[in-house]
């Protein structure tokens, strides 16, 4: 790895020689491989013995692997049983469990794609809490929506808006995560392109953008609320200097996090700034580069804003008199009494009563990609169940017949190929499972079955590699009920 000369000079200017040498060795080494288990779906499962290489100390569900399997061909990853995630970023789990233990609360993840930290946050939030997971970039927002649907928690809204749009919406939150766009120094050994894109000019550009994002987030943060500031950089310009700015200009106190000395986290590297901040450095810690600080809003009230102009509602009219008679069966949900079913065009969504008012407010000014549980889409006189329903922890598994697939059939299904169902399979919509875990729906029409897996999610490779493709040791068929 050839590091930019400006990066070397900048980094050595605020690190002592021993720390720099450790970082330099770390950047030249192979990065560790880690995953985070989904507690909604595999609360009791663990990693296969031949894969397992220890727990991630700061995250309850984090596991290291001995080597990198071909995750693409593990059906249980596609089912949301686990998420492939860099270990340092799981530090958010410890922060959440220390400072957000009581609830319910409303939380915003301002720059959330691809969704790893959002899933960490949602798993750690108290029961009844709501997470709004936002991504400004449209293409990245679609990836975020996919990953949050695979995670399967119904108390999530995924949006695609700029920070200033959320600030203007009038919505406020108890906790806001700003995992801000940065110069990407912490990704150097995993992403060679990050090295080529790095420059001192980009560091400065990112530093200013980060302040703009935090300023908008601050407008949405309730008095006494928590702002979690995070980057994947090493430099003090984007890290300590911005935390100092938040304290002095916006009015915040920096909160300590209880950590173990054995993790070898690095504190402040900015001269004269001694607040508790936490930096993961390859070569010292077992993970990629990460910086995180936890701040409490102590000064100033959350400003009130004028109500945004309501969006023009979509024209839901359809020809025919039986439009309103086409509705999904509420029994598709394990606890239908907890939800309100709303219709937007031909699509039906189950929104939990507890935060229906937030959903209603968000629909007036924000672009919502998903919310609650996507139930299905009206087609003619039928409702085709949504793929997200099959992956949701709110699914009533007894509402649909199910068919267990072999490994080869599961991979074929995930490629959106035809999968033959047993001849005694009931007609209609059927859940297909692998090791008891739902993968999605097929519609059995008798002589064949239509594969309903989302086209945009399908495995595009036609080759199934030999060797290790699966990670989890065991699975059972009842992990998607009773865990909320």
C-alpha atoms as one frame of an Amber mdcrd trajectory, in Angstrom:
protein
   0.000   0.000   0.000   1.397   3.380  -1.042   0.034   6.126   1.190  -0.217
   9.741  -0.009   2.704  11.848   1.209   0.360  14.569   2.454  -1.536  11.947
   4.466   1.686  10.716   6.069   2.815  14.242   6.970  -0.590  15.217   8.345
  -1.062  12.063  10.380   2.450  12.012  11.844   1.985  15.612  12.946  -0.593
  14.634  15.579   0.539  11.075  16.431   3.583  10.019  18.411   6.080   7.732
  16.691   4.862   4.528  18.358   1.231   5.170  17.423   2.173   5.999  13.839
   4.256   2.848  13.457   1.377   0.746  14.814  -1.026   2.375  12.366   1.402
   1.922   9.491   1.733  -1.801  10.251  -2.019  -2.106  10.641  -2.747  -0.508
   7.279  -0.383  -2.987   5.616  -2.065  -6.013   7.258  -5.129  -7.942   6.137
  -8.342  -6.517   7.624 -10.331  -8.744   9.980 -13.655 -10.201   8.853 -16.662
  -9.736  11.108 -20.421 -10.079  11.149 -23.190  -9.012  13.504 -25.978 -11.449
  14.344 -29.566 -10.189  14.061 -31.169 -10.616  17.509 -34.661 -10.565  15.982
 -33.952 -13.719  14.009 -31.100 -15.661  15.571 -31.073 -14.869  19.271 -29.594
 -18.256  20.181 -27.495 -19.028  17.108 -23.766 -18.713  16.822 -21.115 -18.963
  14.138 -19.900 -22.328  12.877 -16.892 -23.598  14.814 -14.742 -23.729  11.690
 -15.526 -20.041  10.987 -15.534 -18.579  14.501 -12.609 -16.421  15.568 -13.898
 -14.669  18.685 -16.473 -12.147  19.821 -16.412  -8.430  19.154 -15.920  -7.205
  22.718 -17.973  -3.997  22.417 -21.007  -5.485  20.657 -23.240  -8.270  21.957
 -23.917  -9.756  18.516 -20.527  -9.134  16.909 -18.417 -12.091  15.783 -15.039
 -12.331  14.056 -14.502 -14.932  11.339 -11.278 -16.779  10.544 -11.582 -15.984
   6.847 -13.976 -14.313   4.459 -16.594 -16.729   3.093 -18.424 -16.064  -0.147
 -21.301 -14.298   1.601 -23.226 -13.849  -1.644 -24.046 -17.542  -1.634 -25.216
 -17.803   1.974 -29.041 -17.809   1.904 -29.217 -16.865   5.581 -27.400 -13.600
   4.945 -30.026 -12.702   2.349 -32.698 -13.626   4.888 -31.294 -11.078   7.333
 -30.023 -13.530   9.942 -26.768 -11.590  10.085 -25.103  -8.559   8.544 -21.537
  -8.351   7.269 -20.176  -5.410   9.238 -16.828  -3.932  10.131 -16.160  -4.517
  13.843 -15.208  -0.971  14.860 -18.536   0.412  13.640 -20.293  -1.916  16.102
 -18.985   0.343  18.906 -22.321   2.123  18.534 -23.937  -0.852  20.303 -21.999
  -0.090  23.499 -22.844   3.618  23.288 -26.545   2.906  22.820 -26.767   0.434
  25.675 -24.986   2.812  28.013 -26.909   5.989  27.203 -30.221   4.925  25.623
 -31.356   2.238  28.032 -34.664   3.878  28.988 -37.450   4.519  26.562 -39.213
   4.519  24.310 -37.335   7.191  22.357 -37.337   8.632  18.840 -34.023   8.336
  16.996 -32.743   9.647  13.672 -29.819   8.216  11.705 -29.101  11.170   9.421
 -26.656   9.593   6.907 -27.492   5.931   7.265 -26.568   3.981   4.109 -25.785
   1.169   3.748 -27.559   0.535   7.069 -25.145  -1.295   9.368 -25.180   1.315
  12.114 -28.952   1.765  11.762 -29.432  -1.934  12.414 -27.070  -1.753  15.408
 -29.045   1.187  16.788 -32.449  -0.417  16.204 -31.359  -3.628  17.951 -30.188
  -1.658  20.988 -33.091   0.804  21.255 -35.643   0.214  24.037 -38.895  -1.494
  23.090 -41.428   0.840  21.532 -38.803   3.218  20.170 -38.862   4.540  16.613
 -35.857   4.795  14.301 -35.948   7.099  11.282 -33.157   5.918   9.014 -32.317
   8.506   6.362 -29.961   8.637   3.407 -29.701  11.736   1.152 -28.265   9.955
  -1.920 -31.038   8.199  -3.837 -29.143   5.116  -5.005 -27.625   4.575  -1.564
 -31.055   5.073   0.003 -32.387   2.102  -1.980 -29.595  -0.069  -0.543 -30.463
   1.231   2.922 -34.138   0.325   2.467 -33.192  -3.188   1.329 -30.915  -3.798
   4.313 -33.415  -2.470   6.844 -36.144  -4.659   5.362 -33.851  -7.663   5.689
 -33.194  -6.691   9.306 -36.946  -6.958   9.810 -37.860  -4.596  12.674 -41.273
  -2.936  12.176 -40.447   0.230  14.166 -38.392   1.824  11.383 -39.048   4.517
   8.767 -36.570   4.751   5.883 -36.383   8.138   4.160 -34.457   9.720   1.282
 -33.961  13.387   2.147 -31.266  15.998   2.637 -30.536  17.034   6.238 -32.098
  20.458   5.690 -35.323  18.806   4.524 -35.573  16.874   7.774 -34.809  20.016
   9.780 -37.608  21.869   7.955 -40.069  19.032   8.528 -40.514  19.982  12.178
 -39.760  16.447  13.375 -37.584  16.246  16.503 -35.674  13.392  18.111 -34.188
  12.244  21.412 -31.125  10.692  19.743 -29.452  11.572  16.440 -26.592   9.666
  14.850 -24.510  11.674  12.394 -22.152   9.177  10.763 -21.026  11.928   8.442
 -19.426  11.654   4.981 -15.664  11.889   5.432 -12.305  11.594   3.679 -12.315
   7.832   4.302  -8.885   7.323   5.823 -10.210   4.471   7.944 -11.137   2.527
   4.796  -7.701   2.644   3.158  -6.852  -1.038   3.587 -10.326  -2.266   2.593
 -10.924   0.102  -0.297  -7.869   1.051  -2.405 -10.000   3.623  -4.237 -10.215
   5.609  -0.998  -6.450   6.192  -1.179  -6.667   7.628  -4.676  -9.537   9.931
  -3.714  -7.829  11.311  -0.597  -6.402  14.830  -0.546  -5.927  17.669   1.906
  -8.492  19.618  -0.081 -11.030  16.816   0.364 -10.334  16.709   4.111 -11.195
  20.409   4.307 -14.276  19.974   2.119 -15.487  17.134   4.330 -14.803  19.074
   7.534 -17.085  21.905   6.417 -19.784  19.564   5.095 -19.760  17.694   8.396
 -20.419  20.941  10.272 -23.312  21.763   7.961 -24.876  18.341   8.569 -24.435
  18.595  12.341 -25.987  22.072  12.339 -29.116  20.709  10.634 -29.194  17.711
  12.987 -28.925  20.063  15.956 -32.151  21.775  14.876 -33.913  18.397  15.098
 -32.437  17.388  18.470 -34.579  17.830  21.561 -33.200  19.634  24.580 -31.124
  17.172  26.609 -30.939  14.820  23.636 -27.897  12.891  22.422 -25.895  13.542
  19.283 -23.559  10.706  18.311 -20.863  12.021  15.981 -18.927   9.496  13.931
 -16.406   9.371  11.075 -14.102   6.760   9.537 -11.080   9.077   9.542  -7.975
   9.463  11.680  -7.307  13.194  11.324  -8.156  15.730  13.993  -9.574  18.205
  11.458 -12.656  16.067  10.845 -12.721  14.592  14.335 -11.679  16.532  17.443
 -11.906  19.961  15.826 -15.505  19.325  14.828 -16.406  17.999  18.272 -14.849
  21.135  19.773 -16.944  23.209  17.352 -20.146  21.441  18.417 -19.352  22.173
  22.059 -18.398  25.815  21.666 -20.753  26.939  18.900 -23.848  24.806  19.373
 -23.807  24.111  23.098 -22.954  20.528  24.026 -21.139  18.494  26.618 -19.087
  15.464  25.663 -20.044  12.280  27.518 -17.676   9.456  28.494 -18.193   5.860
  27.386 -17.117   2.981  29.618 -14.472   1.073  27.684 -11.920  -1.609  28.468
  -8.260  -0.588  28.437  -7.479  -3.865  26.686  -9.281  -2.676  23.559  -6.448
  -0.144  23.005  -8.721   2.674  21.873  -7.037   6.015  21.298  -8.357   9.199
  22.905  -7.984  12.794  21.776  -5.003  13.555  19.553  -5.676  17.306  19.414
  -3.445  19.396  21.646  -5.467  21.260  24.266  -8.610  19.158  23.719  -9.006
  16.538  26.434 -12.671  15.581  26.153 -13.527  11.842  26.020 -13.499  10.732
  22.382 -12.840   7.264  20.974 -10.649   6.370  17.992 -10.095   2.899  16.538
  -6.758   2.538  14.763  -5.816  -0.534  12.666  -2.718  -2.016  14.223  -3.944
  -1.230  17.734  -7.606  -2.261  17.643  -9.127  -5.210  15.816 -11.099  -3.324
  13.237 -10.989  -0.507  10.708 -10.575   3.200  11.399 -13.406   4.829  13.351
 -13.864   7.950  15.451 -16.864   8.474  17.717 -17.995  11.036  20.281 -21.214
  11.240  22.298 -22.599  14.719  23.019 -25.577  15.985  24.978 -27.497  19.092
  23.905 -27.281  21.467  26.845 -27.810  24.960  25.403 -30.706  26.435  23.468
 -34.201  25.256  22.774 -35.143  23.153  19.790 -36.441  25.802  17.366 -39.969
  25.627  16.152 -40.463  25.758  12.426 -43.419  26.627  10.293 -45.363  23.623
   9.184 -44.136  22.571   5.738 -46.456  22.768   2.819 -48.223  19.476   2.491
 -47.408  17.347  -0.520 -50.222  16.849  -2.987 -51.697  13.446  -2.197 -51.433
  10.776  -4.815 -54.524  10.035  -6.850 -55.662   6.711  -5.467 -58.719   6.420
  -7.705 -59.156   3.219  -9.660 -61.841   2.229 -12.096 -64.350  -0.210 -10.712
 -66.455  -0.201  -7.591 -64.578  -2.846  -5.627 -61.307  -0.964  -5.094 -61.827
  -0.556  -1.342 -62.725  -4.233  -1.004 -59.200  -5.253  -1.988 -57.221  -5.333
   1.237 -54.523  -7.540   2.751 -55.525  -9.952   5.483 -54.685  -8.457   8.892
 -53.889 -11.980  10.101 -50.681 -11.801   8.069 -49.342  -9.950  11.125 -48.578
 -11.729  14.383 -50.172  -8.865  16.386 -52.560  -7.103  14.003 -54.096  -5.034
  16.805 -50.844  -3.096  17.139 -51.013  -1.678  13.606 -53.007   0.634  11.376
 -53.129  -0.448   7.751 -52.673   2.482   5.366 -52.990   2.504   1.612 -50.860
   4.553  -0.770 -51.894   3.932  -4.345 -51.916   0.163  -4.719 -49.521  -0.465
  -1.834 -50.518  -1.383   1.720 -48.391  -0.680   4.782 -48.917  -1.649   8.420
 -47.883   1.269  10.632 -47.633   0.703  14.414 -50.183   2.768  16.371 -47.433
   3.978  18.720 -45.846   6.242  16.112 -48.586   6.679  13.513 -48.566  10.430
  14.275 -44.871  10.619  13.328 -45.540   8.738  10.116 -48.393  11.103   9.255
 -46.161  14.134   9.873 -43.333  12.661   7.816 -45.568  11.926   4.829 -46.450
  15.624   4.570 -42.924  16.748   3.731 -40.463  13.848   3.428 -39.812  11.147
   0.866 -40.516   7.849   2.589 -39.112   4.675   1.042 -40.490   2.262   3.620
 -42.202   2.367   6.992 -43.464  -0.202   9.450 -44.268  -3.401   7.564 -44.873
  -3.385   3.816 -47.811  -5.776   3.497 -48.388  -6.037  -0.224 -49.630  -4.564
  -3.463 -53.138  -4.717  -4.923 -53.246  -6.418  -8.311 -56.742  -6.879  -9.652
 -58.831  -8.496  -6.953 -55.814  -9.883  -5.140 -53.103  -8.508  -2.864 -49.624
  -9.823  -3.587 -47.750 -10.014  -0.268 -44.602  -7.932  -0.041 -41.190  -9.529
   0.163 -40.525  -7.302   3.185 -43.401  -9.031   4.994 -41.667 -12.401   4.650
 -38.538 -10.950   6.294 -40.326  -8.996   9.020 -40.268  -9.968  12.676 -43.964
  -8.990  12.696 -44.906 -11.775  10.245 -47.437 -14.373  11.347 -45.766 -17.532
  10.080 -49.030 -19.440  10.309 -50.788 -17.155   7.824 -49.153 -18.839   4.815
 -48.183 -22.408   3.950 -44.427 -22.880   3.803 -42.046 -25.077   1.842 -38.503
 -25.893   2.948 -35.833 -25.601   0.248 -32.526 -27.385  -0.130 -29.356 -25.305
  -0.399 -29.339 -25.565  -4.197 -33.003 -24.612  -4.414 -32.440 -21.676  -2.057
 -29.658 -20.289  -4.246 -31.844 -20.767  -7.330 -34.668 -18.901  -5.606 -32.314
 -16.025  -4.737 -31.322 -15.883  -8.418 -35.047 -15.520  -9.176 -35.048 -18.777
 -11.076 -37.967 -21.182 -11.213 -38.153 -23.413  -8.135 -40.471 -26.417  -8.296
 -42.677 -26.886  -5.240 -43.883 -30.282  -3.958 -47.075 -31.500  -5.690 -49.108
 -31.320  -2.470 -48.307 -27.615  -1.920 -51.526 -25.570  -1.562 -52.265 -23.089
  -4.310 -51.718 -19.410  -3.640 -48.925 -17.555  -1.912 -46.370 -19.743  -0.179
 -43.392 -18.838   2.008 -40.217 -20.621   1.004 -37.700 -21.238   3.781 -34.138
 -22.423   4.200 -33.296 -24.139   7.489 -36.635 -22.891   8.732 -35.885 -19.237
   7.953 -38.152 -17.375   5.484 -36.488 -16.321   2.229 -39.574 -14.875   0.530
 -42.734 -15.777  -1.380 -43.705 -17.868  -4.357 -47.168 -18.069  -5.886 -48.172
 -21.648  -6.562 -50.547 -21.817  -9.519 -50.636 -25.593  -9.776 -48.512 -26.650
 -12.721 -45.758 -24.192 -11.755 -44.838 -21.564  -9.194 -43.968 -17.931  -9.818
 -40.848 -16.728  -8.027 -41.707 -13.408  -6.306 -38.191 -12.538  -5.137 -37.411
  -8.861  -5.916 -35.609  -8.583  -9.247 -33.322  -5.830  -7.991 -32.132  -8.030
  -5.086 -31.362 -11.206  -7.018 -27.955 -12.898  -7.120 -26.590 -12.068 -10.545
 -23.771 -14.618 -10.639 -24.628 -17.951 -12.264 -21.678 -19.698 -10.614 -21.952
 -21.353  -7.208 -18.458 -21.595  -5.722 -17.118 -24.602  -3.897 -16.032 -24.362
  -0.281 -17.440 -22.434   2.631 -20.483 -20.316   1.837 -22.492 -20.642   5.065
 -21.649 -19.087   8.419 -24.238 -19.974  11.062 -24.132 -23.191  13.064 -27.827
 -23.857  13.542 -31.223 -22.348  12.888 -34.776 -23.008  14.018 -38.110 -22.159
  12.492 -39.592 -19.990  15.263 -37.096 -17.135  15.572 -39.258 -14.579  13.789
 -42.075 -14.517  16.304 -42.361 -13.226  19.832 -39.045 -11.346  19.810 -40.270
  -7.743  19.681
